Amino acid sequence: MLTASQLRGGTAIRHEGQPYKVVSVEYHPGQGKMGGAAHTRLQNLQTAAFWEHSFRAELRFDEIPKTLAGDRAAFLEPGMRLSIEFLEDRPVSVLFPDVLEVKIADTAPPSHQQADSAFKPAVFANGVEVMVPQFIKSGDIIRLDLRTMRYMDRAKAKGA
């Protein structure tokens, strides 16, 4: 059992019978008789919907066991060097970088006539799908924020 004040990004919990992954959390301690609050951004693991909610610090959650690499396992590549967290000589999680450069395997043809805020789906070679701007084409390498699974920008060319 975890309390809301113990939540950390990447933790998988069960709330009201639904499984969630904690995407981000900010803890605000209370003053005087007021208890603290954890302001969270959660992703439902069944529907992939995001939910932002504040919980009282003493609220308890069931922690869901997860695989060592979690949902980021799809981004593992041969020869990739990552750190591993240990607890009592047992590996508990793999620490991925916050930003990763990945190649777009498939997406709709680029369109430059669209508004800058328009996005389209793109699929990586590992099968993961994200939304990217209209000007991105298949074969482009982009920088992806692994915490939020959002496009950041195009990767800079090596040596440029």
LINQUIZI-V532866 format. One record per run of one state. SS is the DSSP state (H for helix, E for strand, C for the rest). FROM is the first residue (numbers start at 0). TO is the last residue. If there is no record, write none. Layout:
ss=SS from=FROM to=TO
ss=SS from=FROM to=TO
This chain:
ss=C from=0 to=0
ss=E from=1 to=2
ss=H from=3 to=5
ss=C from=6 to=10
ss=E from=11 to=14
ss=C from=15 to=16
ss=E from=17 to=27
ss=C from=28 to=35
ss=E from=36 to=43
ss=C from=44 to=48
ss=E from=49 to=55
ss=C from=56 to=58
ss=E from=59 to=62
ss=C from=63 to=68
ss=H from=69 to=74
ss=C from=75 to=81
ss=E from=82 to=86
ss=C from=87 to=88
ss=E from=89 to=94
ss=C from=95 to=97
ss=E from=98 to=106
ss=C from=107 to=117
ss=E from=118 to=123
ss=C from=124 to=127
ss=E from=128 to=132
ss=C from=133 to=139
ss=E from=140 to=144
ss=C from=145 to=148
ss=E from=149 to=153
ss=C from=154 to=159
